[in-house]
Amino acid sequence: MDERRPWTPEDILELRSMAQKYPTTQISAELKRGHSATVMKAHLLRISLRLKPKRGSRPADVSLTPGPGRDGSADLDLDKESLG
């Protein structure tokens, strides 16, 4: 069984500096800790691990109503003759 390692002040600084910039799996690998341990420590310290969107990126489509083609009702009927 693995022995538990206490969190050092340096570990916590590294966690804080990487939070919201890198995925949790990358943070836990850098800290040489398990995913669950990293998530739990961040939670106890009230550090959000949710990634911030990159600057200039478009927001995700949050439309709740299906538009044309989303439910399959407006699919185009294409065959080889109409393409050529």
N, CA, C and O atoms as a Maestro MAE file, in Angstrom:
{
 s_m_m2io_version
 :::
 2.0.0
}

f_m_ct {
 s_m_title
 :::
 protein
 m_atom[336] {
  # First column is atom index #
  i_m_mmod_type
  r_m_x_coord
  r_m_y_coord
  r_m_z_coord
  i_m_residue_number
  s_m_chain_name
  s_m_pdb_residue_name
  s_m_pdb_atom_name
  i_m_atomic_number
  :::
  1 25 0.847 -1.179 0.000 1 A "MET " " N  " 7
  2 3 0.000 0.000 0.000 1 A "MET " " CA " 6
  3 2 0.891 1.239 0.000 1 A "MET " " C  " 6
  4 15 1.918 1.287 0.677 1 A "MET " " O  " 8
  5 25 0.472 2.240 -0.776 2 A "ASP " " N  " 7
  6 3 1.239 3.479 -0.847 2 A "ASP " " CA " 6
  7 2 1.121 4.263 0.445 2 A "ASP " " C  " 6
  8 15 0.078 4.280 1.099 2 A "ASP " " O  " 8
  9 25 2.215 4.907 0.791 3 A "GLU " " N  " 7
  10 3 2.223 5.727 1.987 3 A "GLU " " CA " 6
  11 2 1.785 7.144 1.628 3 A "GLU " " C  " 6
  12 15 2.149 7.653 0.568 3 A "GLU " " O  " 8
  13 25 1.023 7.774 2.484 4 A "ARG " " N  " 7
  14 3 0.552 9.136 2.229 4 A "ARG " " CA " 6
  15 2 1.676 10.131 2.427 4 A "ARG " " C  " 6
  16 15 2.480 10.020 3.353 4 A "ARG " " O  " 8
  17 25 1.711 11.109 1.530 5 A "ARG " " N  " 7
  18 3 2.698 12.185 1.640 5 A "ARG " " CA " 6
  19 2 1.967 13.459 2.043 5 A "ARG " " C  " 6
  20 15 0.967 13.806 1.414 5 A "ARG " " O  " 8
  21 25 2.422 14.151 3.048 6 A "PRO " " N  " 7
  22 3 1.768 15.417 3.398 6 A "PRO " " CA " 6
  23 2 1.994 16.462 2.304 6 A "PRO " " C  " 6
  24 15 3.003 16.439 1.600 6 A "PRO " " O  " 8
  25 25 1.049 17.361 2.181 7 A "TRP " " N  " 7
  26 3 1.165 18.446 1.208 7 A "TRP " " CA " 6
  27 2 2.116 19.500 1.757 7 A "TRP " " C  " 6
  28 15 1.938 19.981 2.876 7 A "TRP " " O  " 8
  29 25 3.108 19.852 0.983 8 A "THR " " N  " 7
  30 3 4.060 20.888 1.388 8 A "THR " " CA " 6
  31 2 3.554 22.242 0.919 8 A "THR " " C  " 6
  32 15 2.710 22.302 0.024 8 A "THR " " O  " 8
  33 25 4.046 23.324 1.497 9 A "PRO " " N  " 7
  34 3 3.665 24.652 1.010 9 A "PRO " " CA " 6
  35 2 4.015 24.831 -0.475 9 A "PRO " " C  " 6
  36 15 3.310 25.539 -1.195 9 A "PRO " " O  " 8
  37 25 5.103 24.191 -0.935 10 A "GLU " " N  " 7
  38 3 5.483 24.274 -2.342 10 A "GLU " " CA " 6
  39 2 4.468 23.559 -3.235 10 A "GLU " " C  " 6
  40 15 4.154 24.026 -4.330 10 A "GLU " " O  " 8
  41 25 3.954 22.411 -2.750 11 A "ASP " " N  " 7
  42 3 2.926 21.677 -3.493 11 A "ASP " " CA " 6
  43 2 1.674 22.548 -3.658 11 A "ASP " " C  " 6
  44 15 1.078 22.603 -4.734 11 A "ASP " " O  " 8
  45 25 1.297 23.216 -2.587 12 A "ILE " " N  " 7
  46 3 0.094 24.053 -2.616 12 A "ILE " " CA " 6
  47 2 0.292 25.252 -3.542 12 A "ILE " " C  " 6
  48 15 -0.625 25.630 -4.270 12 A "ILE " " O  " 8
  49 25 1.472 25.844 -3.518 13 A "LEU " " N  " 7
  50 3 1.760 26.945 -4.437 13 A "LEU " " CA " 6
  51 2 1.680 26.485 -5.891 13 A "LEU " " C  " 6
  52 15 1.143 27.190 -6.745 13 A "LEU " " O  " 8
  53 25 2.212 25.314 -6.159 14 A "GLU " " N  " 7
  54 3 2.169 24.755 -7.514 14 A "GLU " " CA " 6
  55 2 0.728 24.472 -7.935 14 A "GLU " " C  " 6
  56 15 0.342 24.748 -9.071 14 A "GLU " " O  " 8
  57 25 -0.059 23.924 -7.019 15 A "LEU " " N  " 7
  58 3 -1.473 23.672 -7.294 15 A "LEU " " CA " 6
  59 2 -2.193 24.971 -7.616 15 A "LEU " " C  " 6
  60 15 -2.942 25.041 -8.590 15 A "LEU " " O  " 8
  61 25 -1.975 25.993 -6.811 16 A "ARG " " N  " 7
  62 3 -2.618 27.291 -7.054 16 A "ARG " " CA " 6
  63 2 -2.191 27.904 -8.385 16 A "ARG " " C  " 6
  64 15 -3.011 28.483 -9.097 16 A "ARG " " O  " 8
  65 25 -0.904 27.776 -8.720 17 A "SER " " N  " 7
  66 3 -0.423 28.399 -9.955 17 A "SER " " CA " 6
  67 2 -0.911 27.675 -11.208 17 A "SER " " C  " 6
  68 15 -1.059 28.294 -12.261 17 A "SER " " O  " 8
  69 25 -1.163 26.363 -11.102 18 A "MET " " N  " 7
  70 3 -1.599 25.594 -12.262 18 A "MET " " CA " 6
  71 2 -3.118 25.539 -12.407 18 A "MET " " C  " 6
  72 15 -3.630 25.249 -13.488 18 A "MET " " O  " 8
  73 25 -3.840 25.818 -11.315 19 A "ALA " " N  " 7
  74 3 -5.300 25.741 -11.333 19 A "ALA " " CA " 6
  75 2 -5.869 26.707 -12.371 19 A "ALA " " C  " 6
  76 15 -5.380 27.826 -12.529 19 A "ALA " " O  " 8
  77 25 -6.895 26.263 -13.068 20 A "GLN " " N  " 7
  78 3 -7.617 27.002 -14.098 20 A "GLN " " CA " 6
  79 2 -6.779 27.263 -15.346 20 A "GLN " " C  " 6
  80 15 -7.223 27.964 -16.255 20 A "GLN " " O  " 8
  81 25 -5.572 26.705 -15.396 21 A "LYS " " N  " 7
  82 3 -4.728 26.855 -16.582 21 A "LYS " " CA " 6
  83 2 -4.455 25.519 -17.254 21 A "LYS " " C  " 6
  84 15 -4.266 25.457 -18.469 21 A "LYS " " O  " 8
  85 25 -4.433 24.447 -16.465 22 A "TYR " " N  " 7
  86 3 -4.095 23.117 -16.964 22 A "TYR " " CA " 6
  87 2 -5.143 22.121 -16.518 22 A "TYR " " C  " 6
  88 15 -5.789 22.328 -15.490 22 A "TYR " " O  " 8
  89 25 -5.331 21.036 -17.270 23 A "PRO " " N  " 7
  90 3 -6.277 19.991 -16.853 23 A "PRO " " CA " 6
  91 2 -5.821 19.325 -15.554 23 A "PRO " " C  " 6
  92 15 -4.628 19.274 -15.253 23 A "PRO " " O  " 8
  93 25 -6.777 18.822 -14.801 24 A "THR " " N  " 7
  94 3 -6.494 18.209 -13.513 24 A "THR " " CA " 6
  95 2 -5.519 17.044 -13.639 24 A "THR " " C  " 6
  96 15 -4.673 16.854 -12.766 24 A "THR " " O  " 8
  97 25 -5.624 16.268 -14.705 25 A "THR " " N  " 7
  98 3 -4.710 15.136 -14.881 25 A "THR " " CA " 6
  99 2 -3.266 15.609 -15.025 25 A "THR " " C  " 6
  100 15 -2.342 14.965 -14.529 25 A "THR " " O  " 8
  101 25 -3.080 16.733 -15.706 26 A "GLN " " N  " 7
  102 3 -1.725 17.274 -15.867 26 A "GLN " " CA " 6
  103 2 -1.201 17.827 -14.537 26 A "GLN " " C  " 6
  104 15 -0.025 17.661 -14.212 26 A "GLN " " O  " 8
  105 25 -2.073 18.480 -13.776 27 A "ILE " " N  " 7
  106 3 -1.669 19.018 -12.470 27 A "ILE " " CA " 6
  107 2 -1.264 17.882 -11.544 27 A "ILE " " C  " 6
  108 15 -0.221 17.951 -10.894 27 A "ILE " " O  " 8
  109 25 -2.084 16.835 -11.479 28 A "SER " " N  " 7
  110 3 -1.770 15.730 -10.574 28 A "SER " " CA " 6
  111 2 -0.486 15.016 -10.994 28 A "SER " " C  " 6
  112 15 0.269 14.557 -10.136 28 A "SER " " O  " 8
  113 25 -0.228 14.917 -12.287 29 A "ALA " " N  " 7
  114 3 1.021 14.296 -12.750 29 A "ALA " " CA " 6
  115 2 2.221 15.151 -12.356 29 A "ALA " " C  " 6
  116 15 3.245 14.623 -11.923 29 A "ALA " " O  " 8
  117 25 2.099 16.459 -12.504 30 A "GLU " " N  " 7
  118 3 3.188 17.369 -12.144 30 A "GLU " " CA " 6
  119 2 3.491 17.302 -10.641 30 A "GLU " " C  " 6
  120 15 4.647 17.369 -10.225 30 A "GLU " " O  " 8
  121 25 2.429 17.168 -9.839 31 A "LEU " " N  " 7
  122 3 2.597 17.103 -8.391 31 A "LEU " " CA " 6
  123 2 2.936 15.691 -7.908 31 A "LEU " " C  " 6
  124 15 3.212 15.478 -6.728 31 A "LEU " " O  " 8
  125 25 2.912 14.729 -8.840 32 A "LYS " " N  " 7
  126 3 3.148 13.317 -8.512 32 A "LYS " " CA " 6
  127 2 2.172 12.831 -7.441 32 A "LYS " " C  " 6
  128 15 2.553 12.198 -6.457 32 A "LYS " " O  " 8
  129 25 0.900 13.154 -7.674 33 A "ARG " " N  " 7
  130 3 -0.179 12.760 -6.778 33 A "ARG " " CA " 6
  131 2 -1.323 12.191 -7.605 33 A "ARG " " C  " 6
  132 15 -1.398 12.400 -8.816 33 A "ARG " " O  " 8
  133 25 -2.193 11.482 -6.945 34 A "GLY " " N  " 7
  134 3 -3.347 10.926 -7.626 34 A "GLY " " CA " 6
  135 2 -4.361 12.001 -7.985 34 A "GLY " " C  " 6
  136 15 -4.384 13.086 -7.404 34 A "GLY " " O  " 8
  137 25 -5.194 11.668 -8.957 35 A "HIS " " N  " 7
  138 3 -6.234 12.603 -9.397 35 A "HIS " " CA " 6
  139 2 -7.164 12.971 -8.244 35 A "HIS " " C  " 6
  140 15 -7.461 14.147 -8.032 35 A "HIS " " O  " 8
  141 25 -7.622 11.967 -7.501 36 A "SER " " N  " 7
  142 3 -8.553 12.217 -6.393 36 A "SER " " CA " 6
  143 2 -7.924 13.079 -5.304 36 A "SER " " C  " 6
  144 15 -8.583 13.959 -4.749 36 A "SER " " O  " 8
  145 25 -6.651 12.831 -4.996 37 A "ALA " " N  " 7
  146 3 -5.969 13.623 -3.966 37 A "ALA " " CA " 6
  147 2 -5.857 15.082 -4.393 37 A "ALA " " C  " 6
  148 15 -6.021 15.993 -3.581 37 A "ALA " " O  " 8
  149 25 -5.577 15.290 -5.670 38 A "THR " " N  " 7
  150 3 -5.450 16.663 -6.186 38 A "THR " " CA " 6
  151 2 -6.790 17.383 -6.142 38 A "THR " " C  " 6
  152 15 -6.870 18.538 -5.722 38 A "THR " " O  " 8
  153 25 -7.836 16.698 -6.575 39 A "VAL " " N  " 7
  154 3 -9.176 17.305 -6.573 39 A "VAL " " CA " 6
  155 2 -9.627 17.603 -5.147 39 A "VAL " " C  " 6
  156 15 -10.187 18.667 -4.883 39 A "VAL " " O  " 8
  157 25 -9.388 16.673 -4.228 40 A "MET " " N  " 7
  158 3 -9.804 16.869 -2.842 40 A "MET " " CA " 6
  159 2 -9.063 18.034 -2.190 40 A "MET " " C  " 6
  160 15 -9.672 18.840 -1.486 40 A "MET " " O  " 8
  161 25 -7.757 18.126 -2.419 41 A "LYS " " N  " 7
  162 3 -6.985 19.215 -1.826 41 A "LYS " " CA " 6
  163 2 -7.452 20.558 -2.377 41 A "LYS " " C  " 6
  164 15 -7.586 21.527 -1.630 41 A "LYS " " O  " 8
  165 25 -7.697 20.614 -3.666 42 A "ALA " " N  " 7
  166 3 -8.198 21.855 -4.264 42 A "ALA " " CA " 6
  167 2 -9.551 22.230 -3.655 42 A "ALA " " C  " 6
  168 15 -9.811 23.400 -3.372 42 A "ALA " " O  " 8
  169 25 -10.398 21.240 -3.460 43 A "HIS " " N  " 7
  170 3 -11.708 21.495 -2.854 43 A "HIS " " CA " 6
  171 2 -11.556 22.033 -1.428 43 A "HIS " " C  " 6
  172 15 -12.215 23.004 -1.057 43 A "HIS " " O  " 8
  173 25 -10.693 21.405 -0.635 44 A "LEU " " N  " 7
  174 3 -10.491 21.850 0.747 44 A "LEU " " CA " 6
  175 2 -9.931 23.269 0.818 44 A "LEU " " C  " 6
  176 15 -10.225 24.015 1.752 44 A "LEU " " O  " 8
  177 25 -9.120 23.633 -0.177 45 A "LEU " " N  " 7
  178 3 -8.535 24.980 -0.215 45 A "LEU " " CA " 6
  179 2 -9.402 25.971 -0.993 45 A "LEU " " C  " 6
  180 15 -9.038 27.134 -1.164 45 A "LEU " " O  " 8
  181 25 -10.561 25.487 -1.461 46 A "ARG " " N  " 7
  182 3 -11.495 26.316 -2.230 46 A "ARG " " CA " 6
  183 2 -10.831 26.880 -3.490 46 A "ARG " " C  " 6
  184 15 -10.991 28.054 -3.823 46 A "ARG " " O  " 8
  185 25 -10.089 26.020 -4.176 47 A "ILE " " N  " 7
  186 3 -9.432 26.371 -5.436 47 A "ILE " " CA " 6
  187 2 -10.226 25.712 -6.559 47 A "ILE " " C  " 6
  188 15 -10.423 24.497 -6.558 47 A "ILE " " O  " 8
  189 25 -10.676 26.512 -7.508 48 A "SER " " N  " 7
  190 3 -11.401 25.960 -8.647 48 A "SER " " CA " 6
  191 2 -10.414 25.360 -9.640 48 A "SER " " C  " 6
  192 15 -9.401 25.974 -9.974 48 A "SER " " O  " 8
  193 25 -10.721 24.167 -10.099 49 A "LEU " " N  " 7
  194 3 -9.890 23.523 -11.110 49 A "LEU " " CA " 6
  195 2 -10.525 23.609 -12.490 49 A "LEU " " C  " 6
  196 15 -9.978 23.086 -13.461 49 A "LEU " " O  " 8
  197 25 -11.679 24.266 -12.582 50 A "ARG " " N  " 7
  198 3 -12.353 24.419 -13.875 50 A "ARG " " CA " 6
  199 2 -11.491 25.283 -14.777 50 A "ARG " " C  " 6
  200 15 -11.052 26.364 -14.385 50 A "ARG " " O  " 8
  201 25 -11.254 24.799 -15.984 51 A "LEU " " N  " 7
  202 3 -10.412 25.539 -16.918 51 A "LEU " " CA " 6
  203 2 -11.126 26.798 -17.397 51 A "LEU " " C  " 6
  204 15 -12.313 26.763 -17.722 51 A "LEU " " O  " 8
  205 25 -10.404 27.894 -17.438 52 A "LYS " " N  " 7
  206 3 -10.940 29.125 -17.990 52 A "LYS " " CA " 6
  207 2 -10.875 29.028 -19.504 52 A "LYS " " C  " 6
  208 15 -9.928 28.453 -20.041 52 A "LYS " " O  " 8
  209 25 -11.865 29.582 -20.210 53 A "PRO " " N  " 7
  210 3 -11.793 29.547 -21.675 53 A "PRO " " CA " 6
  211 2 -10.618 30.382 -22.164 53 A "PRO " " C  " 6
  212 15 -10.260 31.400 -21.572 53 A "PRO " " O  " 8
  213 25 -10.033 29.922 -23.262 54 A "LYS " " N  " 7
  214 3 -8.910 30.661 -23.816 54 A "LYS " " CA " 6
  215 2 -9.400 31.983 -24.379 54 A "LYS " " C  " 6
  216 15 -10.521 32.086 -24.877 54 A "LYS " " O  " 8
  217 25 -8.567 32.964 -24.296 55 A "ARG " " N  " 7
  218 3 -8.907 34.290 -24.785 55 A "ARG " " CA " 6
  219 2 -9.167 34.253 -26.281 55 A "ARG " " C  " 6
  220 15 -8.379 33.700 -27.049 55 A "ARG " " O  " 8
  221 25 -10.274 34.844 -26.681 56 A "GLY " " N  " 7
  222 3 -10.617 34.888 -28.089 56 A "GLY " " CA " 6
  223 2 -11.382 33.684 -28.589 56 A "GLY " " C  " 6
  224 15 -11.780 33.646 -29.753 56 A "GLY " " O  " 8
  225 25 -11.598 32.691 -27.727 57 A "SER " " N  " 7
  226 3 -12.353 31.523 -28.163 57 A "SER " " CA " 6
  227 2 -13.842 31.841 -28.099 57 A "SER " " C  " 6
  228 15 -14.296 32.638 -27.277 57 A "SER " " O  " 8
  229 25 -14.579 31.199 -28.984 58 A "ARG " " N  " 7
  230 3 -16.014 31.434 -29.025 58 A "ARG " " CA " 6
  231 2 -16.708 30.616 -27.952 58 A "ARG " " C  " 6
  232 15 -16.298 29.491 -27.669 58 A "ARG " " O  " 8
  233 25 -17.757 31.170 -27.349 59 A "PRO " " N  " 7
  234 3 -18.493 30.388 -26.349 59 A "PRO " " CA " 6
  235 2 -19.217 29.225 -27.013 59 A "PRO " " C  " 6
  236 15 -19.555 29.288 -28.195 59 A "PRO " " O  " 8
  237 25 -19.449 28.180 -26.260 60 A "ALA " " N  " 7
  238 3 -20.157 27.007 -26.774 60 A "ALA " " CA " 6
  239 2 -21.602 27.360 -27.066 60 A "ALA " " C  " 6
  240 15 -22.172 28.249 -26.434 60 A "ALA " " O  " 8
  241 25 -22.189 26.666 -28.020 61 A "ASP " " N  " 7
  242 3 -23.590 26.875 -28.357 61 A "ASP " " CA " 6
  243 2 -24.447 26.358 -27.210 61 A "ASP " " C  " 6
  244 15 -24.421 25.168 -26.896 61 A "ASP " " O  " 8
  245 25 -25.203 27.249 -26.588 62 A "VAL " " N  " 7
  246 3 -26.009 26.859 -25.435 62 A "VAL " " CA " 6
  247 2 -27.492 26.813 -25.760 62 A "VAL " " C  " 6
  248 15 -28.333 26.810 -24.861 62 A "VAL " " O  " 8
  249 25 -27.809 26.777 -27.045 63 A "SER " " N  " 7
  250 3 -29.194 26.718 -27.463 63 A "SER " " CA " 6
  251 2 -29.829 25.412 -26.996 63 A "SER " " C  " 6
  252 15 -29.253 24.340 -27.177 63 A "SER " " O  " 8
  253 25 -31.016 25.500 -26.396 64 A "LEU " " N  " 7
  254 3 -31.695 24.316 -25.899 64 A "LEU " " CA " 6
  255 2 -32.707 23.773 -26.890 64 A "LEU " " C  " 6
  256 15 -33.173 22.644 -26.733 64 A "LEU " " O  " 8
  257 25 -33.057 24.546 -27.903 65 A "THR " " N  " 7
  258 3 -34.001 24.072 -28.903 65 A "THR " " CA " 6
  259 2 -33.235 23.565 -30.106 65 A "THR " " C  " 6
  260 15 -32.285 24.206 -30.555 65 A "THR " " O  " 8
  261 25 -33.642 22.411 -30.635 66 A "PRO " " N  " 7
  262 3 -32.920 21.878 -31.783 66 A "PRO " " CA " 6
  263 2 -33.150 22.731 -33.020 66 A "PRO " " C  " 6
  264 15 -34.274 23.153 -33.293 66 A "PRO " " O  " 8
  265 25 -32.116 22.974 -33.744 67 A "GLY " " N  " 7
  266 3 -32.197 23.739 -34.976 67 A "GLY " " CA " 6
  267 2 -32.249 22.804 -36.159 67 A "GLY " " C  " 6
  268 15 -32.333 21.588 -35.984 67 A "GLY " " O  " 8
  269 25 -32.201 23.347 -37.363 68 A "PRO " " N  " 7
  270 3 -32.248 22.510 -38.557 68 A "PRO " " CA " 6
  271 2 -31.093 21.518 -38.567 68 A "PRO " " C  " 6
  272 15 -29.939 21.885 -38.346 68 A "PRO " " O  " 8
  273 25 -31.418 20.269 -38.825 69 A "GLY " " N  " 7
  274 3 -30.392 19.242 -38.936 69 A "GLY " " CA " 6
  275 2 -29.989 18.617 -37.616 69 A "GLY " " C  " 6
  276 15 -29.348 17.566 -37.612 69 A "GLY " " O  " 8
  277 25 -30.338 19.217 -36.516 70 A "ARG " " N  " 7
  278 3 -29.924 18.660 -35.227 70 A "ARG " " CA " 6
  279 2 -30.733 17.441 -34.844 70 A "ARG " " C  " 6
  280 15 -30.224 16.532 -34.188 70 A "ARG " " O  " 8
  281 25 -31.995 17.414 -35.251 71 A "ASP " " N  " 7
  282 3 -32.822 16.259 -34.896 71 A "ASP " " CA " 6
  283 2 -33.029 15.332 -36.091 71 A "ASP " " C  " 6
  284 15 -33.789 14.368 -36.003 71 A "ASP " " O  " 8
  285 25 -32.360 15.616 -37.202 72 A "GLY " " N  " 7
  286 3 -32.443 14.759 -38.369 72 A "GLY " " CA " 6
  287 2 -33.588 15.095 -39.289 72 A "GLY " " C  " 6
  288 15 -33.710 14.473 -40.344 72 A "GLY " " O  " 8
  289 25 -34.441 16.055 -38.943 73 A "SER " " N  " 7
  290 3 -35.608 16.355 -39.765 73 A "SER " " CA " 6
  291 2 -35.269 17.150 -41.011 73 A "SER " " C  " 6
  292 15 -36.031 17.113 -41.977 73 A "SER " " O  " 8
  293 25 -34.169 17.858 -41.025 74 A "ALA " " N  " 7
  294 3 -33.838 18.698 -42.166 74 A "ALA " " CA " 6
  295 2 -32.592 18.194 -42.894 74 A "ALA " " C  " 6
  296 15 -31.847 18.980 -43.479 74 A "ALA " " O  " 8
  297 25 -32.369 16.870 -42.852 75 A "ASP " " N  " 7
  298 3 -31.216 16.300 -43.531 75 A "ASP " " CA " 6
  299 2 -31.363 16.487 -45.038 75 A "ASP " " C  " 6
  300 15 -32.462 16.389 -45.583 75 A "ASP " " O  " 8
  301 25 -30.267 16.750 -45.686 76 A "LEU " " N  " 7
  302 3 -30.285 16.896 -47.131 76 A "LEU " " CA " 6
  303 2 -30.228 15.529 -47.796 76 A "LEU " " C  " 6
  304 15 -29.507 14.637 -47.348 76 A "LEU " " O  " 8
  305 25 -30.984 15.375 -48.854 77 A "ASP " " N  " 7
  306 3 -30.990 14.122 -49.600 77 A "ASP " " CA " 6
  307 2 -30.075 14.305 -50.804 77 A "ASP " " C  " 6
  308 15 -30.514 14.776 -51.853 77 A "ASP " " O  " 8
  309 25 -28.809 13.936 -50.658 78 A "LEU " " N  " 7
  310 3 -27.847 14.101 -51.731 78 A "LEU " " CA " 6
  311 2 -27.516 12.750 -52.348 78 A "LEU " " C  " 6
  312 15 -27.386 11.744 -51.652 78 A "LEU " " O  " 8
  313 25 -27.386 12.752 -53.637 79 A "ASP " " N  " 7
  314 3 -26.908 11.558 -54.321 79 A "ASP " " CA " 6
  315 2 -25.771 11.967 -55.247 79 A "ASP " " C  " 6
  316 15 -25.441 13.149 -55.343 79 A "ASP " " O  " 8
  317 25 -25.177 11.002 -55.923 80 A "LYS " " N  " 7
  318 3 -24.012 11.287 -56.758 80 A "LYS " " CA " 6
  319 2 -24.344 12.209 -57.910 80 A "LYS " " C  " 6
  320 15 -23.499 13.014 -58.301 80 A "LYS " " O  " 8
  321 25 -25.527 12.129 -58.466 81 A "GLU " " N  " 7
  322 3 -25.909 12.972 -59.608 81 A "GLU " " CA " 6
  323 2 -26.043 14.430 -59.206 81 A "GLU " " C  " 6
  324 15 -25.655 15.315 -59.969 81 A "GLU " " O  " 8
  325 25 -26.584 14.701 -58.022 82 A "SER " " N  " 7
  326 3 -26.758 16.099 -57.610 82 A "SER " " CA " 6
  327 2 -25.442 16.741 -57.213 82 A "SER " " C  " 6
  328 15 -25.339 17.968 -57.187 82 A "SER " " O  " 8
  329 25 -24.443 15.946 -56.907 83 A "LEU " " N  " 7
  330 3 -23.130 16.504 -56.534 83 A "LEU " " CA " 6
  331 2 -22.267 16.811 -57.732 83 A "LEU " " C  " 6
  332 15 -21.343 17.617 -57.624 83 A "LEU " " O  " 8
  333 25 -22.526 16.214 -58.845 84 A "GLY " " N  " 7
  334 3 -21.586 16.301 -59.937 84 A "GLY " " CA " 6
  335 2 -21.935 17.141 -61.060 84 A "GLY " " C  " 6
  336 15 -21.165 17.246 -62.014 84 A "GLY " " O  " 8
  :::
 }
 m_bond[335] {
  # First column is bond index #
  i_m_from
  i_m_to
  i_m_order
  :::
  1 1 2 1
  2 2 3 1
  3 3 4 2
  4 3 5 1
  5 5 6 1
  6 6 7 1
  7 7 8 2
  8 7 9 1
  9 9 10 1
  10 10 11 1
  11 11 12 2
  12 11 13 1
  13 13 14 1
  14 14 15 1
  15 15 16 2
  16 15 17 1
  17 17 18 1
  18 18 19 1
  19 19 20 2
  20 19 21 1
  21 21 22 1
  22 22 23 1
  23 23 24 2
  24 23 25 1
  25 25 26 1
  26 26 27 1
  27 27 28 2
  28 27 29 1
  29 29 30 1
  30 30 31 1
  31 31 32 2
  32 31 33 1
  33 33 34 1
  34 34 35 1
  35 35 36 2
  36 35 37 1
  37 37 38 1
  38 38 39 1
  39 39 40 2
  40 39 41 1
  41 41 42 1
  42 42 43 1
  43 43 44 2
  44 43 45 1
  45 45 46 1
  46 46 47 1
  47 47 48 2
  48 47 49 1
  49 49 50 1
  50 50 51 1
  51 51 52 2
  52 51 53 1
  53 53 54 1
  54 54 55 1
  55 55 56 2
  56 55 57 1
  57 57 58 1
  58 58 59 1
  59 59 60 2
  60 59 61 1
  61 61 62 1
  62 62 63 1
  63 63 64 2
  64 63 65 1
  65 65 66 1
  66 66 67 1
  67 67 68 2
  68 67 69 1
  69 69 70 1
  70 70 71 1
  71 71 72 2
  72 71 73 1
  73 73 74 1
  74 74 75 1
  75 75 76 2
  76 75 77 1
  77 77 78 1
  78 78 79 1
  79 79 80 2
  80 79 81 1
  81 81 82 1
  82 82 83 1
  83 83 84 2
  84 83 85 1
  85 85 86 1
  86 86 87 1
  87 87 88 2
  88 87 89 1
  89 89 90 1
  90 90 91 1
  91 91 92 2
  92 91 93 1
  93 93 94 1
  94 94 95 1
  95 95 96 2
  96 95 97 1
  97 97 98 1
  98 98 99 1
  99 99 100 2
  100 99 101 1
  101 101 102 1
  102 102 103 1
  103 103 104 2
  104 103 105 1
  105 105 106 1
  106 106 107 1
  107 107 108 2
  108 107 109 1
  109 109 110 1
  110 110 111 1
  111 111 112 2
  112 111 113 1
  113 113 114 1
  114 114 115 1
  115 115 116 2
  116 115 117 1
  117 117 118 1
  118 118 119 1
  119 119 120 2
  120 119 121 1
  121 121 122 1
  122 122 123 1
  123 123 124 2
  124 123 125 1
  125 125 126 1
  126 126 127 1
  127 127 128 2
  128 127 129 1
  129 129 130 1
  130 130 131 1
  131 131 132 2
  132 131 133 1
  133 133 134 1
  134 134 135 1
  135 135 136 2
  136 135 137 1
  137 137 138 1
  138 138 139 1
  139 139 140 2
  140 139 141 1
  141 141 142 1
  142 142 143 1
  143 143 144 2
  144 143 145 1
  145 145 146 1
  146 146 147 1
  147 147 148 2
  148 147 149 1
  149 149 150 1
  150 150 151 1
  151 151 152 2
  152 151 153 1
  153 153 154 1
  154 154 155 1
  155 155 156 2
  156 155 157 1
  157 157 158 1
  158 158 159 1
  159 159 160 2
  160 159 161 1
  161 161 162 1
  162 162 163 1
  163 163 164 2
  164 163 165 1
  165 165 166 1
  166 166 167 1
  167 167 168 2
  168 167 169 1
  169 169 170 1
  170 170 171 1
  171 171 172 2
  172 171 173 1
  173 173 174 1
  174 174 175 1
  175 175 176 2
  176 175 177 1
  177 177 178 1
  178 178 179 1
  179 179 180 2
  180 179 181 1
  181 181 182 1
  182 182 183 1
  183 183 184 2
  184 183 185 1
  185 185 186 1
  186 186 187 1
  187 187 188 2
  188 187 189 1
  189 189 190 1
  190 190 191 1
  191 191 192 2
  192 191 193 1
  193 193 194 1
  194 194 195 1
  195 195 196 2
  196 195 197 1
  197 197 198 1
  198 198 199 1
  199 199 200 2
  200 199 201 1
  201 201 202 1
  202 202 203 1
  203 203 204 2
  204 203 205 1
  205 205 206 1
  206 206 207 1
  207 207 208 2
  208 207 209 1
  209 209 210 1
  210 210 211 1
  211 211 212 2
  212 211 213 1
  213 213 214 1
  214 214 215 1
  215 215 216 2
  216 215 217 1
  217 217 218 1
  218 218 219 1
  219 219 220 2
  220 219 221 1
  221 221 222 1
  222 222 223 1
  223 223 224 2
  224 223 225 1
  225 225 226 1
  226 226 227 1
  227 227 228 2
  228 227 229 1
  229 229 230 1
  230 230 231 1
  231 231 232 2
  232 231 233 1
  233 233 234 1
  234 234 235 1
  235 235 236 2
  236 235 237 1
  237 237 238 1
  238 238 239 1
  239 239 240 2
  240 239 241 1
  241 241 242 1
  242 242 243 1
  243 243 244 2
  244 243 245 1
  245 245 246 1
  246 246 247 1
  247 247 248 2
  248 247 249 1
  249 249 250 1
  250 250 251 1
  251 251 252 2
  252 251 253 1
  253 253 254 1
  254 254 255 1
  255 255 256 2
  256 255 257 1
  257 257 258 1
  258 258 259 1
  259 259 260 2
  260 259 261 1
  261 261 262 1
  262 262 263 1
  263 263 264 2
  264 263 265 1
  265 265 266 1
  266 266 267 1
  267 267 268 2
  268 267 269 1
  269 269 270 1
  270 270 271 1
  271 271 272 2
  272 271 273 1
  273 273 274 1
  274 274 275 1
  275 275 276 2
  276 275 277 1
  277 277 278 1
  278 278 279 1
  279 279 280 2
  280 279 281 1
  281 281 282 1
  282 282 283 1
  283 283 284 2
  284 283 285 1
  285 285 286 1
  286 286 287 1
  287 287 288 2
  288 287 289 1
  289 289 290 1
  290 290 291 1
  291 291 292 2
  292 291 293 1
  293 293 294 1
  294 294 295 1
  295 295 296 2
  296 295 297 1
  297 297 298 1
  298 298 299 1
  299 299 300 2
  300 299 301 1
  301 301 302 1
  302 302 303 1
  303 303 304 2
  304 303 305 1
  305 305 306 1
  306 306 307 1
  307 307 308 2
  308 307 309 1
  309 309 310 1
  310 310 311 1
  311 311 312 2
  312 311 313 1
  313 313 314 1
  314 314 315 1
  315 315 316 2
  316 315 317 1
  317 317 318 1
  318 318 319 1
  319 319 320 2
  320 319 321 1
  321 321 322 1
  322 322 323 1
  323 323 324 2
  324 323 325 1
  325 325 326 1
  326 326 327 1
  327 327 328 2
  328 327 329 1
  329 329 330 1
  330 330 331 1
  331 331 332 2
  332 331 333 1
  333 333 334 1
  334 334 335 1
  335 335 336 2
  :::
 }
}
